[in-house]
Structures are given as structure tokens and as C-alpha cells.
């Protein structure tokens, strides 16, 4: 008869939170942070800067004209275009996957201060 193997119990504190419509495991403060790029947010940033470039180049005269070509509502395009007003440090954090869990596309589309200094307190977990 073989001896029973030892049993080890491991407790890992975590919580499950919704982020961008998906569930995410969040570890307690002080735990090693795994970088995770929010592809929806990165795609929205890319679209915003592309649209801004098309408008600034004169290829399209109005947001309405560009929105019609893209097949989206002008009001949505306007909200996404506001992402070009994010502070460079926040854009960089998003592209590197270092933004805090509160930095989601849904939250950004609701609005944020346009002054870069005023954005920092709103996104205090940006590393």
C-alpha cells in the first residue's frame, strides 16, 4: 500500500471585477502586476488619431462627412475623437497595458477634463 500524498492548501486573495464588459481577476495591492493591453481601447485610440489626421489634412471637411464615410454616427465619432485630447502619459500607459482598471473606453467616452494636469487625478492608477 502506497502512502497518501501530502495535501497543500494555498489561499490566493483576489476579486473578480468587470472591465470593458469582460471579467478580470484583480490581485490585492502589492501583488506583482501583469500588464494587459485593452485592445478595444487601443483600437479606439488608433481610430481617433486616424480620424483627426483625416480631418486636419482636409481630406474631409466636417465630422459629419467623415462619419458618413465610416458608416457611424457623428455623435459617436465626436466622443471617440476626444481621446486625442488625453495626456501623452495616459496614452502611453494605455498602449503599454499599464493603465489602471478604471481606465476603460466606456469611462473615457463619458468625458474627462481636457487639461492634462486635471486628467491625472481622474486616472490616478496610471503607472
N, CA, C and O atoms as a Tinker XYZ file with bonds, in Angstrom:
   508  protein
     1  N      0.834000   -1.180000    0.000000    73     2
     2  CA     0.000000    0.000000    0.000000    64     1     3
     3  C      0.883000    1.249000    0.000000    63     2     4     5
     4  O      1.804000    1.360000    0.810000    81     3
     5  N      0.595000    2.212000   -0.933000    73     3     6
     6  CA     1.381000    3.440000   -1.050000    64     5     7
     7  C      0.889000    4.481000   -0.050000    63     6     8     9
     8  O     -0.309000    4.555000    0.223000    81     7
     9  N      1.799000    5.285000    0.497000    73     7    10
    10  CA     1.363000    6.342000    1.408000    64     9    11
    11  C      0.629000    7.433000    0.633000    63    10    12    13
    12  O      0.948000    7.716000   -0.522000    81    11
    13  N     -0.350000    8.036000    1.283000    73    11    14
    14  CA    -1.120000    9.119000    0.652000    64    13    15
    15  C     -0.225000   10.340000    0.465000    63    14    16    17
    16  O      0.560000   10.674000    1.353000    81    15
    17  N     -0.338000   11.011000   -0.689000    73    15    18
    18  CA     0.484000   12.205000   -0.905000    64    17    19
    19  C      0.023000   13.324000    0.036000    63    18    20    21
    20  O     -1.138000   13.391000    0.440000    81    19
    21  N      0.980000   14.196000    0.366000    73    19    22
    22  CA     0.647000   15.326000    1.231000    64    21    23
    23  C     -0.266000   16.302000    0.484000    63    22    24    25
    24  O     -0.136000   16.492000   -0.725000    81    23
    25  N     -1.159000   16.895000    1.203000    73    23    26
    26  CA    -2.050000   17.890000    0.628000    64    25    27
    27  C     -1.594000   19.267000    1.079000    63    26    28    29
    28  O     -1.354000   19.508000    2.263000    81    27
    29  N     -1.483000   20.151000    0.123000    73    27    30
    30  CA    -1.090000   21.526000    0.423000    64    29    31
    31  C     -2.263000   22.415000    0.032000    63    30    32    33
    32  O     -2.800000   22.307000   -1.070000    81    31
    33  N     -2.651000   23.289000    0.943000    73    31    34
    34  CA    -3.723000   24.242000    0.655000    64    33    35
    35  C     -3.102000   25.612000    0.471000    63    34    36    37
    36  O     -2.313000   26.067000    1.299000    81    35
    37  N     -3.462000   26.257000   -0.610000    73    35    38
    38  CA    -2.927000   27.573000   -0.938000    64    37    39
    39  C     -4.097000   28.548000   -1.041000    63    38    40    41
    40  O     -5.055000   28.289000   -1.770000    81    39
    41  N     -4.028000   29.647000   -0.332000    73    39    42
    42  CA    -5.062000   30.687000   -0.388000    64    41    43
    43  C     -4.497000   31.876000   -1.148000    63    42    44    45
    44  O     -3.455000   32.422000   -0.787000    81    43
    45  N     -5.201000   32.272000   -2.209000    73    43    46
    46  CA    -4.783000   33.412000   -3.014000    64    45    47
    47  C     -5.910000   34.442000   -2.983000    63    46    48    49
    48  O     -6.985000   34.211000   -3.535000    81    47
    49  N     -5.661000   35.574000   -2.337000    73    47    50
    50  CA    -6.716000   36.598000   -2.302000    64    49    51
    51  C     -6.826000   37.297000   -3.656000    63    50    52    53
    52  O     -5.827000   37.755000   -4.211000    81    51
    53  N     -8.038000   37.372000   -4.175000    73    51    54
    54  CA    -8.291000   38.084000   -5.414000    64    53    55
    55  C     -9.770000   38.407000   -5.476000    63    54    56    57
    56  O    -10.575000   37.899000   -4.695000    81    55
    57  N    -10.103000   39.261000   -6.420000    73    55    58
    58  CA   -11.504000   39.546000   -6.657000    64    57    59
    59  C    -11.735000   39.584000   -8.159000    63    58    60    61
    60  O    -10.811000   39.816000   -8.938000    81    59
    61  N    -12.960000   39.358000   -8.546000    73    59    62
    62  CA   -13.310000   39.390000   -9.957000    64    61    63
    63  C    -14.095000   40.667000  -10.195000    63    62    64    65
    64  O    -15.081000   40.943000   -9.512000    81    63
    65  N    -13.643000   41.448000  -11.176000    73    63    66
    66  CA   -14.290000   42.723000  -11.493000    64    65    67
    67  C    -14.563000   42.778000  -12.984000    63    66    68    69
    68  O    -13.856000   42.161000  -13.781000    81    67
    69  N    -15.598000   43.528000  -13.354000    73    67    70
    70  CA   -15.891000   43.725000  -14.773000    64    69    71
    71  C    -15.050000   44.873000  -15.301000    63    70    72    73
    72  O    -14.924000   45.916000  -14.660000    81    71
    73  N    -14.486000   44.671000  -16.461000    73    71    74
    74  CA   -13.677000   45.707000  -17.092000    64    73    75
    75  C    -13.938000   45.650000  -18.587000    63    74    76    77
    76  O    -13.611000   44.665000  -19.249000    81    75
    77  N    -14.521000   46.698000  -19.104000    73    75    78
    78  CA   -14.806000   46.744000  -20.535000    64    77    79
    79  C    -15.738000   45.634000  -20.984000    63    78    80    81
    80  O    -15.622000   45.144000  -22.107000    81    79
    81  N    -16.667000   45.229000  -20.116000    73    79    82
    82  CA   -17.607000   44.169000  -20.465000    64    81    83
    83  C    -17.074000   42.773000  -20.237000    63    82    84    85
    84  O    -17.797000   41.800000  -20.455000    81    83
    85  N    -15.833000   42.643000  -19.807000    73    83    86
    86  CA   -15.240000   41.332000  -19.531000    64    85    87
    87  C    -14.943000   41.208000  -18.056000    63    86    88    89
    88  O    -14.790000   42.207000  -17.353000    81    87
    89  N    -14.864000   39.988000  -17.596000    73    87    90
    90  CA   -14.491000   39.759000  -16.207000    64    89    91
    91  C    -12.975000   39.653000  -16.114000    63    90    92    93
    92  O    -12.320000   39.082000  -16.986000    81    91
    93  N    -12.437000   40.213000  -15.042000    73    91    94
    94  CA   -10.987000   40.230000  -14.854000    64    93    95
    95  C    -10.660000   39.894000  -13.404000    63    94    96    97
    96  O    -11.343000   40.335000  -12.480000    81    95
    97  N     -9.611000   39.113000  -13.223000    73    95    98
    98  CA    -9.140000   38.804000  -11.877000    64    97    99
    99  C     -8.238000   39.939000  -11.428000    63    98   100   101
   100  O     -7.293000   40.305000  -12.127000    81    99
   101  N     -8.535000   40.499000  -10.251000    73    99   102
   102  CA    -7.710000   41.582000   -9.711000    64   101   103
   103  C     -7.045000   41.092000   -8.432000    63   102   104   105
   104  O     -7.705000   40.585000   -7.525000    81   103
   105  N     -5.739000   41.251000   -8.380000    73   103   106
   106  CA    -4.962000   40.838000   -7.224000    64   105   107
   107  C     -4.904000   41.965000   -6.208000    63   106   108   109
   108  O     -5.140000   43.122000   -6.558000    81   107
   109  N     -4.593000   41.651000   -4.956000    73   107   110
   110  CA    -4.518000   42.710000   -3.933000    64   109   111
   111  C     -3.353000   43.653000   -4.193000    63   110   112   113
   112  O     -2.429000   43.330000   -4.939000    81   111
   113  N     -3.413000   44.835000   -3.560000    73   111   114
   114  CA    -2.318000   45.796000   -3.690000    64   113   115
   115  C     -1.008000   45.168000   -3.246000    63   114   116   117
   116  O     -0.966000   44.427000   -2.264000    81   115
   117  N      0.050000   45.463000   -3.967000    73   115   118
   118  CA     1.359000   44.915000   -3.630000    64   117   119
   119  C      1.688000   43.646000   -4.396000    63   118   120   121
   120  O      2.846000   43.231000   -4.435000    81   119
   121  N      0.687000   43.023000   -5.007000    73   119   122
   122  CA     0.945000   41.810000   -5.793000    64   121   123
   123  C      1.574000   42.227000   -7.121000    63   122   124   125
   124  O      1.297000   43.317000   -7.621000    81   123
   125  N      2.415000   41.370000   -7.692000    73   123   126
   126  CA     3.017000   41.712000   -8.984000    64   125   127
   127  C      1.932000   41.957000  -10.033000    63   126   128   129
   128  O      0.991000   41.173000  -10.158000    81   127
   129  N      2.070000   43.042000  -10.778000    73   127   130
   130  CA     1.071000   43.417000  -11.761000    64   129   131
   131  C      1.457000   42.867000  -13.121000    63   130   132   133
   132  O      2.576000   43.052000  -13.599000    81   131
   133  N      0.498000   42.185000  -13.728000    73   131   134
   134  CA     0.719000   41.681000  -15.073000    64   133   135
   135  C      0.136000   42.703000  -16.043000    63   134   136   137
   136  O     -1.022000   43.098000  -15.908000    81   135
   137  N      0.920000   43.128000  -17.005000    73   135   138
   138  CA     0.441000   44.098000  -17.978000    64   137   139
   139  C     -0.546000   43.423000  -18.907000    63   138   140   141
   140  O     -0.339000   42.297000  -19.358000    81   139
   141  N     -1.627000   44.141000  -19.183000    73   139   142
   142  CA    -2.645000   43.593000  -20.068000    64   141   143
   143  C     -3.187000   44.717000  -20.931000    63   142   144   145
   144  O     -3.813000   45.650000  -20.429000    81   143
   145  N     -2.950000   44.627000  -22.209000    73   143   146
   146  CA    -3.387000   45.649000  -23.135000    64   145   147
   147  C     -4.884000   45.500000  -23.387000    63   146   148   149
   148  O     -5.371000   44.404000  -23.664000    81   147
   149  N     -5.601000   46.603000  -23.287000    73   147   150
   150  CA    -7.025000   46.631000  -23.583000    64   149   151
   151  C     -7.163000   46.926000  -25.074000    63   150   152   153
   152  O     -7.116000   48.081000  -25.497000    81   151
   153  N     -7.333000   45.862000  -25.868000    73   151   154
   154  CA    -7.354000   46.017000  -27.324000    64   153   155
   155  C     -8.476000   46.916000  -27.811000    63   154   156   157
   156  O     -8.309000   47.613000  -28.812000    81   155
   157  N     -9.606000   46.920000  -27.133000    73   155   158
   158  CA   -10.715000   47.794000  -27.519000    64   157   159
   159  C    -10.311000   49.248000  -27.366000    63   158   160   161
   160  O    -10.600000   50.076000  -28.230000    81   159
   161  N     -9.651000   49.550000  -26.280000    73   159   162
   162  CA    -9.206000   50.915000  -26.019000    64   161   163
   163  C     -8.103000   51.329000  -26.996000    63   162   164   165
   164  O     -8.104000   52.456000  -27.491000    81   163
   165  N     -7.177000   50.434000  -27.268000    73   163   166
   166  CA    -6.096000   50.735000  -28.218000    64   165   167
   167  C     -6.673000   50.979000  -29.613000    63   166   168   169
   168  O     -6.248000   51.900000  -30.310000    81   167
   169  N     -7.634000   50.162000  -30.015000    73   167   170
   170  CA    -8.260000   50.336000  -31.331000    64   169   171
   171  C     -8.988000   51.677000  -31.412000    63   170   172   173
   172  O     -8.924000   52.360000  -32.434000    81   171
   173  N     -9.680000   52.053000  -30.331000    73   171   174
   174  CA   -10.386000   53.334000  -30.313000    64   173   175
   175  C     -9.400000   54.500000  -30.414000    63   174   176   177
   176  O     -9.659000   55.473000  -31.122000    81   175
   177  N     -8.273000   54.403000  -29.708000    73   175   178
   178  CA    -7.240000   55.446000  -29.806000    64   177   179
   179  C     -6.718000   55.553000  -31.237000    63   178   180   181
   180  O     -6.566000   56.653000  -31.768000    81   179
   181  N     -6.449000   54.416000  -31.853000    73   179   182
   182  CA    -5.936000   54.414000  -33.230000    64   181   183
   183  C     -6.942000   55.063000  -34.178000    63   182   184   185
   184  O     -6.566000   55.863000  -35.035000    81   183
   185  N     -8.219000   54.720000  -34.024000    73   183   186
   186  CA    -9.252000   55.313000  -34.873000    64   185   187
   187  C     -9.326000   56.819000  -34.649000    63   186   188   189
   188  O     -9.430000   57.589000  -35.605000    81   187
   189  N     -9.271000   57.238000  -33.391000    73   187   190
   190  CA    -9.369000   58.664000  -33.075000    64   189   191
   191  C     -8.253000   59.455000  -33.742000    63   190   192   193
   192  O     -8.500000   60.493000  -34.357000    81   191
   193  N     -7.032000   58.966000  -33.619000    73   191   194
   194  CA    -5.907000   59.701000  -34.215000    64   193   195
   195  C     -5.941000   59.643000  -35.735000    63   194   196   197
   196  O     -5.522000   60.595000  -36.394000    81   195
   197  N     -6.431000   58.547000  -36.307000    73   195   198
   198  CA    -6.579000   58.451000  -37.762000    64   197   199
   199  C     -7.618000   59.455000  -38.247000    63   198   200   201
   200  O     -7.389000   60.176000  -39.219000    81   199
   201  N     -8.767000   59.498000  -37.561000    73   199   202
   202  CA    -9.816000   60.446000  -37.945000    64   201   203
   203  C     -9.336000   61.882000  -37.806000    63   202   204   205
   204  O     -9.631000   62.722000  -38.657000    81   203
   205  N     -8.609000   62.163000  -36.754000    73   203   206
   206  CA    -8.080000   63.514000  -36.554000    64   205   207
   207  C     -7.165000   63.890000  -37.721000    63   206   208   209
   208  O     -7.240000   65.001000  -38.246000    81   207
   209  N     -6.306000   62.959000  -38.118000    73   207   210
   210  CA    -5.389000   63.209000  -39.236000    64   209   211
   211  C     -6.167000   63.462000  -40.534000    63   210   212   213
   212  O     -5.805000   64.348000  -41.308000    81   211
   213  N     -7.235000   62.687000  -40.778000    73   211   214
   214  CA    -8.041000   62.870000  -41.993000    64   213   215
   215  C     -8.728000   64.238000  -41.995000    63   214   216   217
   216  O     -8.829000   64.884000  -43.038000    81   215
   217  N     -9.193000   64.670000  -40.836000    73   215   218
   218  CA    -9.844000   65.979000  -40.753000    64   217   219
   219  C     -8.837000   67.115000  -40.907000    63   218   220   221
   220  O     -9.100000   68.095000  -41.604000    81   219
   221  N     -7.683000   66.980000  -40.253000    73   219   222
   222  CA    -6.670000   68.031000  -40.322000    64   221   223
   223  C     -6.037000   68.147000  -41.704000    63   222   224   225
   224  O     -5.599000   69.228000  -42.099000    81   223
   225  N     -5.988000   67.041000  -42.439000    73   223   226
   226  CA    -5.380000   67.060000  -43.773000    64   225   227
   227  C     -6.292000   67.725000  -44.805000    63   226   228   229
   228  O     -5.842000   68.077000  -45.896000    81   227
   229  N     -7.575000   67.897000  -44.463000    73   227   230
   230  CA    -8.514000   68.495000  -45.405000    64   229   231
   231  C     -9.178000   67.472000  -46.302000    63   230   232   233
   232  O     -9.985000   67.828000  -47.162000    81   231
   233  N     -8.845000   66.190000  -46.110000    73   231   234
   234  CA    -9.472000   65.145000  -46.922000    64   233   235
   235  C    -10.987000   65.116000  -46.695000    63   234   236   237
   236  O    -11.760000   64.809000  -47.602000    81   235
   237  N    -11.388000   65.441000  -45.469000    73   235   238
   238  CA   -12.802000   65.576000  -45.123000    64   237   239
   239  C    -12.978000   66.940000  -44.476000    63   238   240   241
   240  O    -12.151000   67.363000  -43.669000    81   239
   241  N    -14.068000   67.632000  -44.836000    73   239   242
   242  CA   -14.278000   68.982000  -44.329000    64   241   243
   243  C    -14.976000   69.023000  -42.980000    63   242   244   245
   244  O    -14.770000   69.948000  -42.195000    81   243
   245  N    -15.806000   68.013000  -42.712000    73   243   246
   246  CA   -16.566000   68.020000  -41.465000    64   245   247
   247  C    -16.575000   66.628000  -40.840000    63   246   248   249
   248  O    -16.302000   65.622000  -41.495000    81   247
   249  N    -16.898000   66.608000  -39.551000    73   247   250
   250  CA   -17.055000   65.334000  -38.851000    64   249   251
   251  C    -18.218000   64.559000  -39.454000    63   250   252   253
   252  O    -18.150000   63.337000  -39.589000    81   251
   253  N    -19.288000   65.269000  -39.818000    73   251   254
   254  CA   -20.448000   64.599000  -40.416000    64   253   255
   255  C    -20.075000   63.876000  -41.703000    63   254   256   257
   256  O    -20.511000   62.750000  -41.943000    81   255
   257  N    -19.271000   64.527000  -42.524000    73   255   258
   258  CA   -18.831000   63.942000  -43.793000    64   257   259
   259  C    -17.994000   62.679000  -43.545000    63   258   260   261
   260  O    -18.202000   61.658000  -44.199000    81   259
   261  N    -17.062000   62.751000  -42.614000    73   259   262
   262  CA   -16.213000   61.600000  -42.296000    64   261   263
   263  C    -17.031000   60.487000  -41.648000    63   262   264   265
   264  O    -16.835000   59.313000  -41.961000    81   263
   265  N    -17.942000   60.843000  -40.752000    73   263   266
   266  CA   -18.775000   59.836000  -40.087000    64   265   267
   267  C    -19.633000   59.086000  -41.104000    63   266   268   269
   268  O    -19.825000   57.875000  -40.996000    81   267
   269  N    -20.150000   59.823000  -42.097000    73   267   270
   270  CA   -20.949000   59.181000  -43.132000    64   269   271
   271  C    -20.101000   58.173000  -43.913000    63   270   272   273
   272  O    -20.550000   57.062000  -44.193000    81   271
   273  N    -18.886000   58.562000  -44.257000    73   271   274
   274  CA   -17.995000   57.648000  -44.982000    64   273   275
   275  C    -17.660000   56.414000  -44.156000    63   274   276   277
   276  O    -17.578000   55.310000  -44.695000    81   275
   277  N    -17.463000   56.596000  -42.832000    73   275   278
   278  CA   -17.109000   55.488000  -41.947000    64   277   279
   279  C    -18.335000   54.655000  -41.553000    63   278   280   281
   280  O    -18.199000   53.555000  -41.018000    81   279
   281  N    -19.517000   55.184000  -41.819000    73   279   282
   282  CA   -20.735000   54.461000  -41.508000    64   281   283
   283  C    -21.064000   54.431000  -40.019000    63   282   284   285
   284  O    -21.604000   53.448000  -39.514000    81   283
   285  N    -20.733000   55.518000  -39.321000    73   283   286
   286  CA   -21.037000   55.607000  -37.890000    64   285   287
   287  C    -21.708000   56.934000  -37.593000    63   286   288   289
   288  O    -21.678000   57.851000  -38.413000    81   287
   289  N    -22.304000   57.032000  -36.432000    73   287   290
   290  CA   -22.989000   58.266000  -36.030000    64   289   291
   291  C    -21.968000   59.363000  -35.724000    63   290   292   293
   292  O    -20.951000   59.097000  -35.084000    81   291
   293  N    -22.227000   60.583000  -36.172000    73   291   294
   294  CA   -21.318000   61.695000  -35.880000    64   293   295
   295  C    -21.122000   61.912000  -34.377000    63   294   296   297
   296  O    -20.029000   62.285000  -33.951000    81   295
   297  N    -22.154000   61.686000  -33.575000    73   295   298
   298  CA   -22.014000   61.887000  -32.128000    64   297   299
   299  C    -21.017000   60.895000  -31.530000    63   298   300   301
   300  O    -20.248000   61.249000  -30.637000    81   299
   301  N    -21.030000   59.648000  -32.022000    73   299   302
   302  CA   -20.064000   58.657000  -31.544000    64   301   303
   303  C    -18.651000   59.052000  -31.989000    63   302   304   305
   304  O    -17.703000   58.964000  -31.209000    81   303
   305  N    -18.519000   59.487000  -33.240000    73   303   306
   306  CA   -17.212000   59.889000  -33.742000    64   305   307
   307  C    -16.648000   61.042000  -32.911000    63   306   308   309
   308  O    -15.457000   61.069000  -32.602000    81   307
   309  N    -17.504000   61.981000  -32.555000    73   307   310
   310  CA   -17.062000   63.117000  -31.738000    64   309   311
   311  C    -16.536000   62.644000  -30.390000    63   310   312   313
   312  O    -15.504000   63.125000  -29.922000    81   311
   313  N    -17.246000   61.696000  -29.757000    73   311   314
   314  CA   -16.796000   61.180000  -28.454000    64   313   315
   315  C    -15.461000   60.450000  -28.590000    63   314   316   317
   316  O    -14.586000   60.594000  -27.735000    81   315
   317  N    -15.301000   59.670000  -29.654000    73   315   318
   318  CA   -14.041000   58.946000  -29.854000    64   317   319
   319  C    -12.916000   59.924000  -30.176000    63   318   320   321
   320  O    -11.791000   59.746000  -29.709000    81   319
   321  N    -13.207000   60.954000  -30.968000    73   319   322
   322  CA   -12.184000   61.951000  -31.299000    64   321   323
   323  C    -11.638000   62.647000  -30.060000    63   322   324   325
   324  O    -10.490000   63.091000  -30.061000    81   323
   325  N    -12.443000   62.750000  -28.995000    73   323   326
   326  CA   -11.966000   63.364000  -27.756000    64   325   327
   327  C    -10.771000   62.608000  -27.163000    63   326   328   329
   328  O     -9.993000   63.179000  -26.399000    81   327
   329  N    -10.629000   61.338000  -27.510000    73   327   330
   330  CA    -9.493000   60.564000  -26.991000    64   329   331
   331  C     -8.166000   61.172000  -27.408000    63   330   332   333
   332  O     -7.149000   60.937000  -26.755000    81   331
   333  N     -8.155000   61.950000  -28.484000    73   331   334
   334  CA    -6.912000   62.598000  -28.917000    64   333   335
   335  C     -6.496000   63.703000  -27.946000    63   334   336   337
   336  O     -5.393000   64.238000  -28.056000    81   335
   337  N     -7.363000   64.046000  -27.003000    73   335   338
   338  CA    -7.056000   65.077000  -26.010000    64   337   339
   339  C     -6.471000   64.495000  -24.727000    63   338   340   341
   340  O     -6.173000   65.237000  -23.791000    81   339
   341  N     -6.306000   63.176000  -24.678000    73   339   342
   342  CA    -5.708000   62.557000  -23.489000    64   341   343
   343  C     -4.240000   62.952000  -23.365000    63   342   344   345
   344  O     -3.544000   63.124000  -24.366000    81   343
   345  N     -3.788000   63.092000  -22.139000    73   343   346
   346  CA    -2.380000   63.403000  -21.876000    64   345   347
   347  C     -1.499000   62.295000  -22.467000    63   346   348   349
   348  O     -1.863000   61.121000  -22.401000    81   347
   349  N     -0.357000   62.652000  -23.037000    73   347   350
   350  CA     0.536000   61.646000  -23.614000    64   349   351
   351  C      0.899000   60.525000  -22.634000    63   350   352   353
   352  O      1.030000   59.374000  -23.048000    81   351
   353  N      1.061000   60.838000  -21.356000    73   351   354
   354  CA     1.422000   59.817000  -20.377000    64   353   355
   355  C      0.302000   58.784000  -20.238000    63   354   356   357
   356  O      0.571000   57.604000  -20.015000    81   355
   357  N     -0.937000   59.217000  -20.368000    73   355   358
   358  CA    -2.072000   58.294000  -20.289000    64   357   359
   359  C     -2.160000   57.455000  -21.554000    63   358   360   361
   360  O     -2.397000   56.250000  -21.478000    81   359
   361  N     -1.972000   58.072000  -22.712000    73   359   362
   362  CA    -1.979000   57.324000  -23.975000    64   361   363
   363  C     -0.882000   56.268000  -23.953000    63   362   364   365
   364  O     -1.114000   55.122000  -24.338000    81   363
   365  N      0.291000   56.641000  -23.512000    73   363   366
   366  CA     1.419000   55.706000  -23.433000    64   365   367
   367  C      1.106000   54.540000  -22.489000    63   366   368   369
   368  O      1.404000   53.386000  -22.798000    81   367
   369  N      0.508000   54.847000  -21.346000    73   367   370
   370  CA     0.151000   53.795000  -20.392000    64   369   371
   371  C     -0.864000   52.835000  -21.007000    63   370   372   373
   372  O     -0.762000   51.624000  -20.812000    81   371
   373  N     -1.828000   53.354000  -21.738000    73   371   374
   374  CA    -2.834000   52.508000  -22.394000    64   373   375
   375  C     -2.164000   51.608000  -23.422000    63   374   376   377
   376  O     -2.445000   50.410000  -23.474000    81   375
   377  N     -1.285000   52.169000  -24.235000    73   375   378
   378  CA    -0.612000   51.373000  -25.274000    64   377   379
   379  C      0.303000   50.307000  -24.674000    63   378   380   381
   380  O      0.496000   49.248000  -25.271000    81   379
   381  N      0.870000   50.582000  -23.491000    73   379   382
   382  CA     1.752000   49.627000  -22.817000    64   381   383
   383  C      0.994000   48.656000  -21.916000    63   382   384   385
   384  O      1.595000   47.737000  -21.359000    81   383
   385  N     -0.328000   48.850000  -21.763000    73   383   386
   386  CA    -1.110000   47.995000  -20.882000    64   385   387
   387  C     -0.899000   48.301000  -19.413000    63   386   388   389
   388  O     -1.110000   47.437000  -18.562000    81   387
   389  N     -0.480000   49.536000  -19.100000    73   387   390
   390  CA    -0.206000   49.924000  -17.708000    64   389   391
   391  C     -1.309000   50.780000  -17.101000    63   390   392   393
   392  O     -1.160000   51.259000  -15.977000    81   391
   393  N     -2.411000   50.984000  -17.817000    73   391   394
   394  CA    -3.485000   51.816000  -17.275000    64   393   395
   395  C     -4.176000   51.077000  -16.132000    63   394   396   397
   396  O     -4.194000   49.847000  -16.081000    81   395
   397  N     -4.731000   51.845000  -15.237000    73   395   398
   398  CA    -5.452000   51.256000  -14.110000    64   397   399
   399  C     -6.776000   50.665000  -14.560000    63   398   400   401
   400  O     -7.227000   50.930000  -15.674000    81   399
   401  N     -7.400000   49.869000  -13.709000    73   399   402
   402  CA    -8.656000   49.213000  -14.085000    64   401   403
   403  C     -9.800000   50.191000  -14.323000    63   402   404   405
   404  O    -10.783000   49.844000  -14.977000    81   403
   405  N     -9.683000   51.410000  -13.799000    73   403   406
   406  CA   -10.740000   52.394000  -14.002000    64   405   407
   407  C    -10.643000   53.077000  -15.366000    63   406   408   409
   408  O    -11.557000   53.810000  -15.742000    81   407
   409  N     -9.572000   52.859000  -16.107000    73   407   410
   410  CA    -9.400000   53.478000  -17.427000    64   409   411
   411  C     -9.963000   52.516000  -18.472000    63   410   412   413
   412  O     -9.283000   51.608000  -18.948000    81   411
   413  N    -11.233000   52.752000  -18.809000    73   411   414
   414  CA   -11.915000   51.918000  -19.802000    64   413   415
   415  C    -12.461000   52.814000  -20.902000    63   414   416   417
   416  O    -12.613000   54.021000  -20.711000    81   415
   417  N    -12.750000   52.229000  -22.037000    73   415   418
   418  CA   -13.308000   53.014000  -23.137000    64   417   419
   419  C    -14.643000   53.616000  -22.723000    63   418   420   421
   420  O    -14.914000   54.781000  -23.015000    81   419
   421  N    -15.469000   52.842000  -22.055000    73   419   422
   422  CA   -16.767000   53.360000  -21.610000    64   421   423
   423  C    -16.626000   54.586000  -20.742000    63   422   424   425
   424  O    -17.351000   55.566000  -20.911000    81   423
   425  N    -15.688000   54.531000  -19.807000    73   423   426
   426  CA   -15.492000   55.684000  -18.915000    64   425   427
   427  C    -14.937000   56.879000  -19.691000    63   426   428   429
   428  O    -15.379000   58.008000  -19.481000    81   427
   429  N    -13.991000   56.649000  -20.568000    73   427   430
   430  CA   -13.400000   57.751000  -21.329000    64   429   431
   431  C    -14.415000   58.409000  -22.254000    63   430   432   433
   432  O    -14.383000   59.624000  -22.450000    81   431
   433  N    -15.316000   57.610000  -22.825000    73   431   434
   434  CA   -16.307000   58.183000  -23.739000    64   433   435
   435  C    -17.349000   59.026000  -23.003000    63   434   436   437
   436  O    -18.047000   59.825000  -23.626000    81   435
   437  N    -17.460000   58.856000  -21.693000    73   435   438
   438  CA   -18.377000   59.681000  -20.907000    64   437   439
   439  C    -17.820000   61.084000  -20.706000    63   438   440   441
   440  O    -18.559000   62.007000  -20.363000    81   439
   441  N    -16.521000   61.243000  -20.917000    73   439   442
   442  CA   -15.902000   62.556000  -20.796000    64   441   443
   443  C    -14.811000   62.579000  -19.750000    63   442   444   445
   444  O    -14.785000   61.756000  -18.834000    81   443
   445  N    -13.920000   63.526000  -19.899000    73   443   446
   446  CA   -12.797000   63.719000  -18.990000    64   445   447
   447  C    -12.300000   65.140000  -19.181000    63   446   448   449
   448  O    -12.587000   65.760000  -20.205000    81   447
   449  N    -11.554000   65.672000  -18.206000    73   447   450
   450  CA   -11.035000   67.038000  -18.356000    64   449   451
   451  C    -10.074000   67.116000  -19.547000    63   450   452   453
   452  O     -9.320000   66.176000  -19.801000    81   451
   453  N    -10.101000   68.225000  -20.268000    73   451   454
   454  CA    -9.204000   68.348000  -21.420000    64   453   455
   455  C     -7.807000   68.796000  -21.008000    63   454   456   457
   456  O     -6.847000   68.571000  -21.746000    81   455
   457  N     -7.675000   69.429000  -19.835000    73   455   458
   458  CA    -6.353000   69.851000  -19.363000    64   457   459
   459  C     -5.599000   68.616000  -18.864000    63   458   460   461
   460  O     -6.119000   67.859000  -18.045000    81   459
   461  N     -4.389000   68.417000  -19.350000    73   459   462
   462  CA    -3.614000   67.223000  -18.997000    64   461   463
   463  C     -3.395000   67.094000  -17.502000    63   462   464   465
   464  O     -3.479000   65.996000  -16.952000    81   463
   465  N     -3.111000   68.222000  -16.832000    73   463   466
   466  CA    -2.862000   68.166000  -15.392000    64   465   467
   467  C     -4.106000   67.700000  -14.646000    63   466   468   469
   468  O     -4.000000   66.989000  -13.647000    81   467
   469  N     -5.270000   68.089000  -15.118000    73   467   470
   470  CA    -6.531000   67.718000  -14.467000    64   469   471
   471  C     -6.898000   66.258000  -14.730000    63   470   472   473
   472  O     -7.697000   65.682000  -13.992000    81   471
   473  N     -6.327000   65.658000  -15.765000    73   471   474
   474  CA    -6.618000   64.258000  -16.079000    64   473   475
   475  C     -5.951000   63.309000  -15.097000    63   474   476   477
   476  O     -6.494000   62.244000  -14.805000    81   475
   477  N     -4.801000   63.669000  -14.588000    73   475   478
   478  CA    -4.044000   62.760000  -13.723000    64   477   479
   479  C     -4.844000   62.289000  -12.514000    63   478   480   481
   480  O     -4.861000   61.087000  -12.248000    81   479
   481  N     -5.515000   63.182000  -11.757000    73   479   482
   482  CA    -6.298000   62.692000  -10.610000    64   481   483
   483  C     -7.429000   61.757000  -11.034000    63   482   484   485
   484  O     -7.795000   60.853000  -10.283000    81   483
   485  N     -7.987000   61.966000  -12.233000    73   483   486
   486  CA    -9.068000   61.110000  -12.713000    64   485   487
   487  C     -8.583000   59.695000  -13.003000    63   486   488   489
   488  O     -9.350000   58.737000  -12.902000    81   487
   489  N     -7.328000   59.567000  -13.357000    73   487   490
   490  CA    -6.756000   58.273000  -13.720000    64   489   491
   491  C     -5.561000   57.996000  -12.828000    63   490   492   493
   492  O     -4.472000   57.700000  -13.319000    81   491
   493  N     -5.756000   58.090000  -11.525000    73   491   494
   494  CA    -4.668000   58.049000  -10.552000    64   493   495
   495  C     -3.897000   56.744000  -10.543000    63   494   496   497
   496  O     -2.786000   56.712000  -10.015000    81   495
   497  N     -4.424000   55.673000  -11.096000    73   495   498
   498  CA    -3.698000   54.405000  -11.044000    64   497   499
   499  C     -2.808000   54.193000  -12.254000    63   498   500   501
   500  O     -2.145000   53.161000  -12.360000    81   499
   501  N     -2.782000   55.163000  -13.176000    73   499   502
   502  CA    -1.876000   55.057000  -14.311000    64   501   503
   503  C     -0.464000   55.066000  -13.772000    63   502   504   505
   504  O     -0.062000   55.992000  -13.068000    81   503
   505  N      0.288000   54.033000  -14.105000    73   503   506
   506  CA     1.645000   53.902000  -13.556000    64   505   507
   507  C      2.666000   54.566000  -14.433000    63   506   508
   508  O      3.856000   54.549000  -14.118000    81   507
